[in-house]
Every structure is written in C-alpha cells, then in structure tokens.
Amino acid sequence: MRSNPFEAISMLTTLPFLLIYLSLTALLVHDDIRYGLLPDKFLCPLLWAGLLFQLCIQPDFLPSAVAGAMIGYIGFAVIYWGYRFICRREGMGYGDIKYLAALGAWHGWCVLPTLTLLAALMALLCILVFSLIRPDKGALKNPLPFGPFLAAAGLCVGWKTVVTLPL
C-alpha cells in the first residue's frame, strides 16, 4: 500500500503546533499551581499559535477560532467584572479570561460551553474531595487555581480534534 506524500507533509506541519500547545499548557498549569498566575508570556503565544494553527492546517475553521477567542475572552470578562461589581472582590484572575480566549482560538467557539462546564465540574469535584479530606473548611476559604481545570477540559474537548488530524 502506497502512502500519500501529502500526509507526511501534513503530519510534519501539524506536530509542531501540537507540541507548542502541550508545552505551553504544561507551563501554564505549572505556574498556576505554583504561583497562582497564568503569565502573558505563555498565554499570548498560545493564543496566536492557535490562530496560526487554524490558518495553516484548517483554514476553513479560522472564523470559528477567531470567534472562539473573542467569545472566550468576552464571556469570562463579563463574569469577572460582574462578580467584582457585586461582591467587591475578584472571583477569578484575569489570566483565566485570557486562557479561555486562547483555548477558544485552538478549539473554536462551539466547544466553549462544554469546555467551561467541564472545567467547572472538575474544580467542584476537587473542592469536594479537599473538603472531605480536610473538613476544617480550608478548601472553601483558599483560592483554587482554575487554569489546570481549563487545561484538562481543553485536552478533553480537543482530543477528538487531535485524533482526526493527519498524524
């Protein structure tokens, strides 16, 4: 059986993007767990790499990716500012807003509700487990980095995309 030479070219162009996605995601998770921050030095390249990936590999999907970045940013920004206005304190960091925008660039706007719900459910499960392990209410008082849950949800919803890419 002969292989198509274009499949090899497609694989060689797709793989670096996936390595960038996974590397930046790992760095973001590390920094959010360790320092409670999602730095722009990782978020901005992740967002632009997602848009460039769509432009180069899946150009028909680029409008969905641009909409995903915009909707992800605006959606979480509305929640951020609404909570801040009502409660007079931050409920999430601004890095989470930019991270959802970057994930929207990679995965498109259609998966953002699923991605966000999945991340929230994973965070809730984590809080419940911490509450059972340490019932002194410390799990509810300490801030919980949301970036790792966004990363896990992004990998979950993006798995279908990775499987269908020509690797």
DSSP file (Angstrom, degrees, kcal/mol; ACC not computed):
  #  RESIDUE AA STRUCTURE BP1 BP2  ACC     N-H-->O    O-->H-N    N-H-->O    O-->H-N    TCO  KAPPA ALPHA  PHI   PSI    X-CA   Y-CA   Z-CA
    1    1 A M              0   0    0      0, 0.0     2,-0.3     0, 0.0     0, 0.0   0.000 360.0 360.0 360.0 127.2    0.0    0.0    0.0
    2    2 A R        -     0   0    0      1,-0.0     2,-0.3     0, 0.0     0, 0.0  -0.584 360.0-134.8 -83.8 142.1    1.4    3.3   -1.0
    3    3 A S        -     0   0    0     -2,-0.3    -1,-0.0     1,-0.0     3,-0.0  -0.708  21.2-114.0 -94.8 150.9    1.4    6.3    1.3
    4    4 A N    >>  -     0   0    0     -2,-0.3     3,-1.1     1,-0.1     4,-1.0  -0.701  15.3-145.5 -82.3 125.0    0.4    9.7    0.2
    5    5 A P  H 3> S+     0   0    0      0, 0.0     4,-1.7     0, 0.0    -1,-0.1   0.799  99.0  61.8 -63.6 -26.2    3.3   12.2    0.3
    6    6 A F  H 3> S+     0   0    0      1,-0.2     4,-2.5     2,-0.2     5,-0.2   0.795  95.9  60.1 -70.0 -26.5    0.9   14.9    1.3
    7    7 A E  H <> S+     0   0    0     -3,-1.1     4,-2.5     2,-0.2    -1,-0.2   0.907 104.7  48.9 -64.9 -40.8    0.0   13.0    4.5
    8    8 A A  H  X S+     0   0    0     -4,-1.0     4,-2.4     2,-0.2    -2,-0.2   0.909 112.2  48.0 -65.4 -41.6    3.7   13.2    5.6
    9    9 A I  H  X S+     0   0    0     -4,-1.7     4,-1.5     2,-0.2    -2,-0.2   0.918 112.0  49.7 -63.9 -43.1    3.8   16.9    4.9
   10   10 A S  H  X S+     0   0    0     -4,-2.5     4,-2.0     1,-0.2    -2,-0.2   0.903 111.1  49.6 -62.6 -40.8    0.6   17.5    6.8
   11   11 A M  H  X S+     0   0    0     -4,-2.5     4,-2.5     1,-0.2    -1,-0.2   0.914 108.8  52.5 -64.0 -42.2    1.9   15.5    9.7
   12   12 A L  H  < S+     0   0    0     -4,-2.4    -1,-0.2     1,-0.2    -2,-0.2   0.773 113.4  43.8 -67.8 -25.6    5.1   17.4    9.8
   13   13 A T  H  X S+     0   0    0     -4,-1.5     4,-0.6    -5,-0.1    -1,-0.2   0.777 115.5  47.8 -87.4 -27.5    3.2   20.7    9.9
   14   14 A T  H  X S+     0   0    0     -4,-2.0     4,-2.0   152,-0.2     3,-0.4   0.900 101.2  63.1 -77.9 -42.3    0.7   19.6   12.5
   15   15 A L  H  X S+     0   0    0     -4,-2.5     4,-2.4     1,-0.2     5,-0.2   0.870  98.9  52.3 -57.4 -44.5    3.1   18.0   15.0
   16   16 A P  H  > S+     0   0    0      0, 0.0     4,-2.3     0, 0.0    -1,-0.2   0.899 109.2  51.6 -60.2 -37.6    5.0   21.2   15.9
   17   17 A F  H  X S+     0   0    0     -4,-0.6     4,-2.6    -3,-0.4    -2,-0.2   0.920 110.0  48.6 -63.4 -42.6    1.7   23.0   16.6
   18   18 A L  H  X S+     0   0    0     -4,-2.0     4,-2.7     1,-0.2     5,-0.2   0.889 110.6  51.0 -65.4 -37.8    0.6   20.2   18.9
   19   19 A L  H  X S+     0   0    0     -4,-2.4     4,-2.6     2,-0.2     5,-0.2   0.895 110.5  49.2 -65.4 -38.9    4.0   20.3   20.7
   20   20 A I  H  X S+     0   0    0     -4,-2.3     4,-2.7    -5,-0.2     5,-0.3   0.937 111.9  49.2 -62.6 -46.4    3.6   24.0   21.2
   21   21 A Y  H  X S+     0   0    0     -4,-2.6     4,-2.1     1,-0.2    -2,-0.2   0.941 115.5  42.6 -58.3 -49.8    0.1   23.6   22.6
   22   22 A L  H  X S+     0   0    0     -4,-2.7     4,-2.4     2,-0.2    -1,-0.2   0.895 115.2  49.4 -67.8 -39.8    1.1   20.9   25.0
   23   23 A S  H  X S+     0   0    0     -4,-2.6     4,-2.3    -5,-0.2    -2,-0.2   0.944 113.9  44.0 -65.2 -48.1    4.3   22.6   26.1
   24   24 A L  H  X S+     0   0    0     -4,-2.7     4,-2.4    -5,-0.2    -1,-0.2   0.874 113.1  52.8 -66.1 -35.9    2.6   26.0   26.8
   25   25 A T  H  X S+     0   0    0     -4,-2.1     4,-2.6    -5,-0.3    -1,-0.2   0.928 109.3  48.8 -63.2 -44.7   -0.3   24.2   28.5
   26   26 A A  H  X S+     0   0    0     -4,-2.4     4,-2.4     1,-0.2    -2,-0.2   0.905 112.0  49.0 -62.5 -41.4    2.2   22.4   30.8
   27   27 A L  H  X S+     0   0    0     -4,-2.3     4,-2.5     2,-0.2    -1,-0.2   0.896 111.7  49.2 -64.8 -40.1    4.0   25.6   31.6
   28   28 A L  H  X S+     0   0    0     -4,-2.4     4,-2.5     2,-0.2     5,-0.2   0.921 111.4  48.5 -65.5 -43.9    0.7   27.4   32.4
   29   29 A V  H  X S+     0   0    0     -4,-2.6     4,-2.4     2,-0.2     5,-0.3   0.934 112.2  49.9 -61.7 -45.3   -0.5   24.6   34.6
   30   30 A H  H  X S+     0   0    0     -4,-2.4     4,-2.7     1,-0.2     5,-0.3   0.944 113.8  43.9 -57.8 -50.3    2.8   24.6   36.5
   31   31 A D  H  X>S+     0   0    0     -4,-2.5     4,-2.9     1,-0.2     6,-1.1   0.867 113.1  51.1 -67.1 -36.0    2.8   28.4   37.0
   32   32 A D  H  X5S+     0   0    0     -4,-2.5     4,-0.8     4,-0.2    -1,-0.2   0.908 115.0  42.3 -69.4 -39.5   -0.8   28.5   38.1
   33   33 A I  H  <5S+     0   0    0     -4,-2.4    -2,-0.2    -5,-0.2    -1,-0.2   0.929 124.0  36.9 -69.4 -44.5   -0.4   25.7   40.6
   34   34 A R  H  <5S+     0   0    0     -4,-2.7    -2,-0.2    -5,-0.3    -3,-0.2   0.910 137.2  12.9 -77.3 -43.0    2.9   27.1   41.9
   35   35 A Y  H  <5S-     0   0    0     -4,-2.9    -3,-0.2    -5,-0.3    -2,-0.1   0.528  92.1-120.1-114.7  -9.6    2.4   30.8   41.8
   36   36 A G  S  <<S+     0   0    0     -4,-0.8     2,-0.3    -5,-0.8    -4,-0.2   0.768  77.5 112.0  72.8  24.9   -1.3   31.3   41.2
   37   37 A L        -     0   0    0     -6,-1.1    -1,-0.3    -9,-0.1    -2,-0.2  -0.967  58.0-154.6-132.8 146.2   -0.7   33.1   38.0
   38   38 A L        -     0   0    0     -2,-0.3    60,-0.1    -3,-0.1   -10,-0.1  -0.887  34.7-143.5-114.3  95.3   -1.2   32.5   34.3
   39   39 A P    >>  -     0   0    0      0, 0.0     4,-2.1     0, 0.0     3,-1.6  -0.269  12.9-133.5 -70.8 144.4    1.5   34.6   32.7
   40   40 A D  H 3> S+     0   0    0      1,-0.3     4,-2.4     2,-0.2     0, 0.0   0.776 101.9  73.5 -61.0 -28.0    1.0   36.5   29.5
   41   41 A K  H 34 S+     0   0    0      1,-0.2    -1,-0.3     2,-0.2    -3,-0.0   0.714 112.0  27.9 -64.2 -17.5    4.4   35.3   28.3
   42   42 A F  H <> S+     0   0    0     -3,-1.6     4,-1.6     2,-0.1    -2,-0.2   0.703 119.6  55.3-105.8 -34.3    2.7   31.8   27.8
   43   43 A L  H  X S+     0   0    0     -4,-2.1     4,-2.5     2,-0.2     5,-0.2   0.924 105.7  50.1 -68.0 -45.3   -0.9   32.9   27.2
   44   44 A C  H  X S+     0   0    0     -4,-2.4     4,-2.6     1,-0.2     5,-0.3   0.935 112.2  46.0 -63.7 -47.3   -0.2   35.2   24.2
   45   45 A P  H  > S+     0   0    0      0, 0.0     4,-2.6     0, 0.0    -1,-0.2   0.878 111.9  53.7 -62.3 -33.9    1.9   32.7   22.3
   46   46 A L  H  X S+     0   0    0     -4,-1.6     4,-1.9     2,-0.2    -2,-0.2   0.931 110.9  45.4 -64.6 -44.1   -0.7   30.0   23.0
   47   47 A L  H  X S+     0   0    0     -4,-2.5     4,-2.0     2,-0.2    -1,-0.2   0.950 116.8  43.6 -63.3 -49.8   -3.5   32.2   21.6
   48   48 A W  H  X S+     0   0    0     -4,-2.6     4,-2.6     1,-0.2     5,-0.2   0.858 111.6  53.9 -68.3 -34.4   -1.5   33.2   18.5
   49   49 A A  H  X S+     0   0    0     -4,-2.6     4,-2.7    -5,-0.3    -1,-0.2   0.884 107.6  52.3 -65.0 -36.8   -0.3   29.7   17.9
   50   50 A G  H  X S+     0   0    0     -4,-1.9     4,-2.1    -5,-0.2    -2,-0.2   0.920 111.9  44.4 -64.1 -43.5   -3.9   28.5   18.0
   51   51 A L  H  X S+     0   0    0     -4,-2.0     4,-2.3     2,-0.2    -2,-0.2   0.903 114.8  48.6 -67.7 -40.3   -4.9   31.1   15.4
   52   52 A L  H  X S+     0   0    0     -4,-2.6     4,-2.7     2,-0.2     5,-0.3   0.888 108.8  54.7 -65.9 -38.6   -1.9   30.3   13.2
   53   53 A F  H  X>S+     0   0    0     -4,-2.7     4,-3.1     1,-0.2     5,-0.9   0.935 110.2  45.7 -58.0 -47.4   -2.6   26.6   13.5
   54   54 A Q  H  X5S+     0   0    0     -4,-2.1     4,-0.7     3,-0.2     7,-0.3   0.908 113.1  50.5 -64.7 -40.6   -6.1   27.1   12.2
   55   55 A L  H  <5S+     0   0    0     -4,-2.3    -2,-0.2     1,-0.2    -1,-0.2   0.908 121.1  33.1 -62.6 -42.8   -4.8   29.4    9.4
   56   56 A C  H  <5S+     0   0    0     -4,-2.7    -2,-0.2     2,-0.1    -3,-0.2   0.884 133.2  23.5 -83.2 -40.8   -2.2   26.9    8.3
   57   57 A I  H  <5S+     0   0    0     -4,-3.1    -3,-0.2    -5,-0.3    -2,-0.1   0.856 136.5  18.5 -99.2 -41.4   -3.8   23.5    9.0
   58   58 A Q    ><< +     0   0    0     -5,-0.9     3,-2.1    -4,-0.7     4,-0.5  -0.563  63.4 166.7-132.2  68.3   -7.6   24.1    9.0
   59   59 A P  G >  S+     0   0    0      0, 0.0     3,-0.9     0, 0.0    -1,-0.1   0.780  76.6  61.3 -60.6 -26.9   -8.2   27.4    7.2
   60   60 A D  G 3  S+     0   0    0      1,-0.2     4,-0.2     2,-0.1    -5,-0.1   0.750 103.6  51.9 -67.7 -21.2  -12.0   26.7    7.0
   61   61 A F  G <> S+     0   0    0     -3,-2.1     4,-1.9    -7,-0.3     3,-0.4   0.505  81.7  95.9 -91.4  -7.0  -12.1   26.6   10.8
   62   62 A L  H <> S+     0   0    0     -3,-0.9     4,-2.7    -4,-0.5     5,-0.2   0.875  79.9  53.2 -57.2 -43.7  -10.3   30.0   11.2
   63   63 A P  H  > S+     0   0    0      0, 0.0     4,-2.4     0, 0.0    -1,-0.2   0.898 110.1  49.0 -59.7 -37.5  -13.5   32.1   11.6
   64   64 A S  H  > S+     0   0    0     -3,-0.4     4,-2.3    -4,-0.2    45,-1.0   0.870 111.3  50.3 -66.8 -35.9  -14.7   29.7   14.4
   65   65 A A  H  X S+     0   0    0     -4,-1.9     4,-2.3     2,-0.2    -1,-0.2   0.912 111.2  47.1 -68.6 -43.0  -11.3   30.1   16.1
   66   66 A V  H  X S+     0   0    0     -4,-2.7     4,-2.2     2,-0.2    -2,-0.2   0.929 114.5  47.3 -63.6 -44.6  -11.4   33.9   15.9
   67   67 A A  H  X S+     0   0    0     -4,-2.4     4,-3.2    -5,-0.2     5,-0.3   0.888 110.1  54.4 -62.5 -38.5  -14.9   33.8   17.3
   68   68 A G  H  X S+     0   0    0     -4,-2.3     4,-2.5    36,-0.3    37,-0.3   0.903 108.3  48.0 -62.2 -42.2  -13.8   31.4   19.9
   69   69 A A  H  X S+     0   0    0     -4,-2.3     4,-2.0    35,-0.4    -1,-0.2   0.923 116.6  43.3 -63.9 -43.8  -11.0   33.7   21.1
   70   70 A M  H  X S+     0   0    0     -4,-2.2     4,-2.8     2,-0.2     5,-0.3   0.935 117.2  44.3 -68.8 -46.4  -13.4   36.7   21.2
   71   71 A I  H  X S+     0   0    0     -4,-3.2     4,-3.0     2,-0.2     5,-0.3   0.899 113.0  52.2 -67.2 -40.5  -16.3   34.8   22.9
   72   72 A G  H  X S+     0   0    0     -4,-2.5     4,-1.9    -5,-0.3    29,-0.3   0.929 114.4  42.6 -60.0 -45.2  -14.0   33.1   25.4
   73   73 A Y  H  X S+     0   0    0     -4,-2.0     4,-2.2    -5,-0.2    -2,-0.2   0.957 118.9  42.4 -66.3 -51.2  -12.5   36.5   26.4
   74   74 A I  H  X S+     0   0    0     -4,-2.8     4,-2.4     2,-0.2     5,-0.2   0.901 112.6  54.4 -65.1 -41.2  -15.7   38.4   26.5
   75   75 A G  H  X S+     0   0    0     -4,-3.0     4,-1.6    -5,-0.3    -1,-0.2   0.942 114.7  37.9 -59.7 -50.3  -17.6   35.6   28.2
   76   76 A F  H  X S+     0   0    0     -4,-1.9     4,-2.9    -5,-0.3    -1,-0.2   0.832 113.1  58.2 -72.3 -30.3  -15.2   35.3   31.1
   77   77 A A  H  X S+     0   0    0     -4,-2.2     4,-2.9    -5,-0.2     5,-0.3   0.902 105.2  50.5 -64.7 -39.8  -14.7   39.0   31.3
   78   78 A V  H  X S+     0   0    0     -4,-2.4     4,-2.4     2,-0.2     5,-0.2   0.922 113.2  45.6 -62.5 -43.8  -18.4   39.6   31.8
   79   79 A I  H  X S+     0   0    0     -4,-1.6     4,-2.6    -5,-0.2     5,-0.3   0.932 113.7  50.2 -63.7 -45.3  -18.3   37.0   34.6
   80   80 A Y  H  X S+     0   0    0     -4,-2.9     4,-2.4     1,-0.2    11,-0.2   0.951 116.4  39.2 -57.0 -54.0  -15.2   38.6   36.1
   81   81 A W  H  X S+     0   0    0     -4,-2.9     4,-2.3     2,-0.2    -1,-0.2   0.847 114.8  53.4 -71.5 -33.5  -16.5   42.1   36.1
   82   82 A G  H  X S+     0   0    0     -4,-2.4     4,-2.3    -5,-0.3     5,-0.2   0.938 112.8  43.5 -63.9 -46.5  -20.0   41.1   37.2
   83   83 A Y  H  X S+     0   0    0     -4,-2.6     4,-3.1    -5,-0.2     6,-0.4   0.915 114.3  50.6 -64.2 -42.9  -18.7   39.2   40.2
   84   84 A R  H  X S+     0   0    0     -4,-2.4     4,-1.3    -5,-0.3    -1,-0.2   0.883 112.0  47.5 -63.8 -38.0  -16.2   42.0   41.0
   85   85 A F  H  < S+     0   0    0     -4,-2.3    -2,-0.2     2,-0.2    -1,-0.2   0.915 119.1  38.6 -68.3 -43.8  -19.0   44.6   40.9
   86   86 A I  H  < S+     0   0    0     -4,-2.3    -2,-0.2    -5,-0.2    -3,-0.2   0.930 128.5  29.6 -74.6 -46.8  -21.4   42.6   43.0
   87   87 A C  H  < S-     0   0    0     -4,-3.1    -3,-0.2     2,-0.3    -2,-0.2   0.550  95.7-130.1 -95.5  -8.5  -19.0   41.1   45.6
   88   88 A R  S  < S+     0   0    0     -4,-1.3     2,-0.3    -5,-0.4    -4,-0.2   0.782  80.0  73.8  62.5  29.0  -16.4   43.9   45.6
   89   89 A R  S    S-     0   0    0     -6,-0.4    -2,-0.3    -5,-0.1     2,-0.2  -0.973  90.2 -86.3-159.0 164.9  -13.6   41.4   45.1
   90   90 A E        -     0   0    0     -2,-0.3     3,-0.1     1,-0.1    -9,-0.1  -0.536  26.4-175.5 -78.2 141.1  -12.1   39.2   42.4
   91   91 A G  S    S+     0   0    0      1,-0.4     2,-0.3    -2,-0.2    -1,-0.1   0.618  75.5   8.9-105.2 -21.5  -13.6   35.8   41.9
   92   92 A M  S    S-     0   0    0    -12,-0.1    -1,-0.4    51,-0.0     2,-0.1  -0.965  83.5-101.1-149.8 162.6  -11.1   34.7   39.3
   93   93 A G    >>  -     0   0    0     -2,-0.3     4,-0.8    -3,-0.1     3,-0.7  -0.463  28.0-118.3 -85.1 161.2   -7.9   36.1   37.9
   94   94 A Y  H 3> S+     0   0    0      1,-0.2     4,-1.8     2,-0.2     5,-0.2   0.725 111.0  69.3 -71.2 -19.6   -7.6   37.9   34.6
   95   95 A G  H 3> S+     0   0    0      1,-0.2     4,-2.5     2,-0.2    -1,-0.2   0.853  92.8  57.6 -64.0 -34.1   -5.3   35.1   33.3
   96   96 A D  H <> S+     0   0    0     -3,-0.7     4,-2.1     2,-0.2    -1,-0.2   0.871 104.6  52.1 -63.1 -36.0   -8.3   32.7   33.3
   97   97 A I  H  X S+     0   0    0     -4,-0.8     4,-1.6     2,-0.2    -2,-0.2   0.938 112.7  43.5 -64.3 -47.5  -10.1   35.1   30.9
   98   98 A K  H  X S+     0   0    0     -4,-1.8     4,-2.2     1,-0.2    -2,-0.2   0.839 110.9  56.1 -69.0 -32.3   -7.1   35.2   28.5
   99   99 A Y  H  X S+     0   0    0     -4,-2.5     4,-2.6     2,-0.2    -1,-0.2   0.912 106.0  49.9 -66.7 -41.4   -6.6   31.4   28.9
  100  100 A L  H  X S+     0   0    0     -4,-2.1     4,-2.2     1,-0.2    -1,-0.2   0.874 109.1  53.3 -65.1 -34.6  -10.2   30.8   27.8
  101  101 A A  H  X S+     0   0    0     -4,-1.6     4,-1.8   -29,-0.3    -2,-0.2   0.924 109.6  47.9 -62.6 -43.6   -9.6   33.1   24.8
  102  102 A A  H  X S+     0   0    0     -4,-2.2     4,-1.6     2,-0.2    -2,-0.2   0.908 111.6  49.5 -63.9 -41.7   -6.5   31.0   23.9
  103  103 A L  H  X S+     0   0    0     -4,-2.6     4,-2.9     1,-0.2     5,-0.3   0.869 108.0  54.7 -65.4 -35.2   -8.5   27.8   24.2
  104  104 A G  H  X S+     0   0    0     -4,-2.2     4,-2.2   -36,-0.3   -35,-0.4   0.865 105.3  53.5 -63.4 -35.7  -11.2   29.3   22.0
  105  105 A A  H  < S+     0   0    0     -4,-1.8    -1,-0.2   -37,-0.3    -2,-0.2   0.863 115.6  39.8 -66.3 -35.5   -8.6   30.0   19.4
  106  106 A W  H  < S+     0   0    0     -4,-1.6    -2,-0.2    -5,-0.1    -1,-0.2   0.885 130.3  24.5 -79.3 -40.0   -7.5   26.4   19.4
  107  107 A H  H  < S-     0   0    0     -4,-2.9     4,-0.3     1,-0.2    -3,-0.2   0.579 103.6-120.2-108.8 -11.9  -10.9   24.7   19.7
  108  108 A G    ><  -     0   0    0     -4,-2.2     3,-0.6    -5,-0.3     4,-0.3  -0.045  32.4 -77.1  89.2 164.4  -13.4   27.1   18.3
  109  109 A W  G >  S+     0   0    0    -45,-1.0     3,-1.1     1,-0.2    -1,-0.1   0.778 116.9  70.8 -72.8 -27.2  -16.4   28.8   19.8
  110  110 A C  G 3  S+     0   0    0      1,-0.3     4,-0.4     2,-0.1    -1,-0.2   0.813 100.8  44.5 -63.7 -30.7  -18.7   25.8   19.6
  111  111 A V  G <> S+     0   0    0     -3,-0.6     4,-3.2    -4,-0.3    -1,-0.3   0.529  86.4  93.4 -92.5  -5.0  -16.9   23.8   22.4
  112  112 A L  H <> S+     0   0    0     -3,-1.1     4,-2.8    -4,-0.3     5,-0.3   0.889  84.7  49.5 -59.6 -42.2  -16.5   26.7   24.8
  113  113 A P  H  > S+     0   0    0      0, 0.0     4,-2.4     0, 0.0    -1,-0.2   0.938 115.8  43.7 -61.6 -43.1  -19.7   26.0   26.8
  114  114 A T  H  > S+     0   0    0     -4,-0.4     4,-2.7     2,-0.2    -2,-0.2   0.928 115.2  49.2 -64.6 -44.9  -18.7   22.3   27.1
  115  115 A L  H  X S+     0   0    0     -4,-3.2     4,-2.4     2,-0.2    -1,-0.2   0.922 113.5  45.8 -60.5 -46.2  -15.1   23.2   28.0
  116  116 A T  H  X S+     0   0    0     -4,-2.8     4,-2.4    -5,-0.2    -1,-0.2   0.914 114.2  47.8 -65.9 -43.9  -16.2   25.7   30.6
  117  117 A L  H  X S+     0   0    0     -4,-2.4     4,-2.6    -5,-0.3    -2,-0.2   0.919 112.3  49.7 -63.7 -43.5  -18.7   23.4   32.2
  118  118 A L  H  X S+     0   0    0     -4,-2.7     4,-2.3     2,-0.2    -2,-0.2   0.915 111.6  48.5 -62.2 -43.6  -16.3   20.5   32.3
  119  119 A A  H  X S+     0   0    0     -4,-2.4     4,-2.3    -5,-0.2    -1,-0.2   0.912 112.5  48.8 -62.4 -42.7  -13.6   22.7   33.9
  120  120 A A  H  X S+     0   0    0     -4,-2.4     4,-2.5     2,-0.2    -2,-0.2   0.899 111.3  49.5 -65.3 -40.4  -16.1   24.0   36.5
  121  121 A L  H  X S+     0   0    0     -4,-2.6     4,-2.5     2,-0.2    -1,-0.2   0.895 111.0  49.4 -66.6 -39.1  -17.3   20.4   37.3
  122  122 A M  H  X S+     0   0    0     -4,-2.3     4,-2.2     2,-0.2    -2,-0.2   0.908 112.1  48.4 -65.2 -40.7  -13.7   19.2   37.7
  123  123 A A  H  X S+     0   0    0     -4,-2.3     4,-2.4     2,-0.2    -2,-0.2   0.910 111.6  50.0 -64.7 -41.8  -12.9   22.2   40.0
  124  124 A L  H  X S+     0   0    0     -4,-2.5     4,-2.5     2,-0.2    -2,-0.2   0.912 110.1  50.0 -62.7 -43.0  -16.1   21.5   42.0
  125  125 A L  H  X S+     0   0    0     -4,-2.5     4,-2.4     1,-0.2    -1,-0.2   0.899 110.2  51.1 -61.9 -40.6  -15.1   17.8   42.3
  126  126 A C  H  X S+     0   0    0     -4,-2.2     4,-2.7     2,-0.2    -2,-0.2   0.916 110.2  48.8 -62.6 -43.8  -11.6   18.8   43.5
  127  127 A I  H  X S+     0   0    0     -4,-2.4     4,-2.4     2,-0.2    -2,-0.2   0.903 111.0  50.8 -63.2 -41.2  -13.1   21.2   46.1
  128  128 A L  H  X S+     0   0    0     -4,-2.5     4,-1.9     2,-0.2    -2,-0.2   0.919 111.3  47.3 -63.1 -43.2  -15.5   18.4   47.3
  129  129 A V  H  X S+     0   0    0     -4,-2.4     4,-2.4     1,-0.2    -2,-0.2   0.934 113.0  48.4 -64.2 -45.6  -12.6   15.9   47.6
  130  130 A F  H  X S+     0   0    0     -4,-2.7     4,-2.8     1,-0.2    -1,-0.2   0.876 110.1  53.1 -61.3 -36.9  -10.5   18.5   49.5
  131  131 A S  H  < S+     0   0    0     -4,-2.4    -1,-0.2     1,-0.2     6,-0.2   0.859 110.8  46.5 -67.1 -35.1  -13.4   19.2   51.8
  132  132 A L  H  < S+     0   0    0     -4,-1.9    -2,-0.2    -5,-0.2    -1,-0.2   0.878 115.4  45.4 -73.5 -37.8  -13.8   15.5   52.6
  133  133 A I  H  < S+     0   0    0     -4,-2.4    -2,-0.2     1,-0.3    -3,-0.2   0.912 129.9  23.7 -70.9 -42.6  -10.1   15.1   53.2
  134  134 A R    ><> -     0   0    0     -4,-2.8     3,-0.6    -5,-0.2     5,-0.5  -0.803  68.4-179.3-125.4  88.5   -9.8   18.3   55.3
  135  135 A P  T 3 5 +     0   0    0      0, 0.0    -4,-0.1     0, 0.0    -1,-0.1   0.324  57.6 101.2 -74.5  12.1  -13.2   19.1   56.8
  136  136 A D  T 3 5S-     0   0    0      1,-0.1    -5,-0.1     0, 0.0    -2,-0.0   0.282  99.0-111.8 -80.5  13.5  -11.9   22.2   58.5
  137  137 A K  T X>5S+     0   0    0     -3,-0.6     4,-1.0    -6,-0.2     3,-0.6   0.522  83.9 125.3  71.0   7.5  -13.4   24.4   55.7
  138  138 A G  H 3>5 +     0   0    0     -4,-0.3     4,-2.0     1,-0.2     3,-0.3   0.829  65.3  61.4 -65.1 -31.0   -9.9   25.4   54.5
  139  139 A A  H 34<S+     0   0    0     -5,-0.5    -1,-0.2     1,-0.2    -8,-0.1   0.803 105.7  46.9 -66.2 -28.0  -10.8   24.1   51.0
  140  140 A L  H <4 S+     0   0    0     -3,-0.6    -1,-0.2     1,-0.1    -2,-0.2   0.718 113.7  46.8 -86.2 -21.2  -13.5   26.7   50.7
  141  141 A K  H  < S+     0   0    0     -4,-1.0    -2,-0.2    -3,-0.3    -3,-0.1   0.807  97.4  76.9 -90.3 -32.5  -11.5   29.6   52.0
  142  142 A N  S  < S-     0   0    0     -4,-2.0     2,-0.1     1,-0.1     0, 0.0  -0.577  88.7-110.2 -82.5 139.8   -8.3   29.2   50.0
  143  143 A P        -     0   0    0      0, 0.0    -1,-0.1     0, 0.0    -2,-0.1  -0.424  27.7-144.9 -67.0 142.7   -8.4   30.3   46.3
  144  144 A L        -     0   0    0     -2,-0.1     2,-0.1    -4,-0.1  -111,-0.1  -0.942  18.1-120.2-111.0 120.3   -8.2   27.4   43.9
  145  145 A P        -     0   0    0      0, 0.0     4,-0.3     0, 0.0  -108,-0.0  -0.407  22.5-166.1 -60.1 128.6   -6.2   27.9   40.6
  146  146 A F     >  +     0   0    0      1,-0.2     4,-2.1    -2,-0.1     3,-0.5   0.643  69.9  83.6 -92.4 -16.8   -8.7   27.4   37.8
  147  147 A G  H  > S+     0   0    0      1,-0.2     4,-2.7     2,-0.2     5,-0.2   0.890  86.5  53.3 -56.1 -45.7   -6.1   27.2   35.0
  148  148 A P  H  > S+     0   0    0      0, 0.0     4,-2.4     0, 0.0    -1,-0.2   0.858 110.0  49.2 -60.5 -32.5   -5.3   23.5   35.5
  149  149 A F  H  > S+     0   0    0     -3,-0.5     4,-2.4    -4,-0.3    -2,-0.2   0.877 110.6  49.4 -74.0 -37.0   -9.0   22.7   35.2
  150  150 A L  H  X S+     0   0    0     -4,-2.1     4,-2.5     2,-0.2    -1,-0.2   0.905 111.9  50.3 -63.7 -40.3   -9.3   24.8   32.0
  151  151 A A  H  X S+     0   0    0     -4,-2.7     4,-2.3     2,-0.2    -2,-0.2   0.936 111.6  46.6 -63.0 -47.0   -6.2   22.9   30.7
  152  152 A A  H  X S+     0   0    0     -4,-2.4     4,-2.2     1,-0.2    -1,-0.2   0.911 113.9  48.0 -62.7 -42.2   -7.7   19.5   31.5
  153  153 A A  H  X S+     0   0    0     -4,-2.4     4,-2.8     2,-0.2     5,-0.3   0.890 109.6  53.6 -66.0 -38.4  -11.0   20.4   29.9
  154  154 A G  H  X S+     0   0    0     -4,-2.5     4,-1.8     1,-0.2    -2,-0.2   0.895 110.0  47.2 -62.0 -40.3   -9.2   21.8   26.8
  155  155 A L  H  X S+     0   0    0     -4,-2.3     4,-0.8     2,-0.2    -1,-0.2   0.882 112.3  51.0 -68.0 -37.3   -7.4   18.5   26.4
  156  156 A C  H >< S+     0   0    0     -4,-2.2     3,-0.5     1,-0.2     4,-0.4   0.948 116.3  38.2 -65.1 -48.9  -10.7   16.6   26.9
  157  157 A V  H 3< S+     0   0    0     -4,-2.8     4,-0.4     1,-0.2     3,-0.4   0.787 117.1  52.8 -75.1 -25.0  -12.6   18.5   24.3
  158  158 A G  H 3X S+     0   0    0     -4,-1.8     4,-2.4    -5,-0.3    -1,-0.2   0.576  84.1  87.1 -84.9  -9.1   -9.6   18.7   22.0
  159  159 A W  H <X S+     0   0    0     -4,-0.8     4,-2.4    -3,-0.5    -1,-0.2   0.895  86.2  53.3 -57.9 -41.7   -9.0   15.0   22.0
  160  160 A K  H  > S+     0   0    0     -4,-0.4     4,-1.6    -3,-0.4    -1,-0.2   0.894 109.4  49.3 -61.2 -40.1  -11.4   14.5   19.1
  161  161 A T  H  > S+     0   0    0     -4,-0.4     4,-0.9     1,-0.2    -1,-0.2   0.918 110.5  49.8 -64.9 -43.6   -9.6   17.1   17.1
  162  162 A V  H >< S+     0   0    0     -4,-2.4     3,-0.6     1,-0.2    -2,-0.2   0.898 109.4  51.8 -63.4 -40.8   -6.2   15.5   17.8
  163  163 A V  H 3< S+     0   0    0     -4,-2.4    -1,-0.2     1,-0.2     4,-0.2   0.855 111.4  46.5 -66.0 -35.2   -7.4   12.1   16.8
  164  164 A T  H 3< S+     0   0    0     -4,-1.6    -1,-0.2    -5,-0.2    -2,-0.2   0.556  90.0 102.3 -87.3  -7.3   -8.8   13.3   13.4
  165  165 A L  S << S-     0   0    0     -4,-0.9     2,-1.6    -3,-0.6  -154,-0.0  -0.450  88.3-102.2 -74.2 151.0   -5.7   15.3   12.5
  166  166 A P              0   0    0      0, 0.0  -152,-0.2     0, 0.0    -1,-0.1  -0.555 360.0 360.0 -76.6  89.6   -3.3   13.7   10.0
  167  167 A L              0   0    0     -2,-1.6    -3,-0.0    -4,-0.2    -2,-0.0   0.373 360.0 360.0-110.3 360.0   -0.5   12.5   12.2
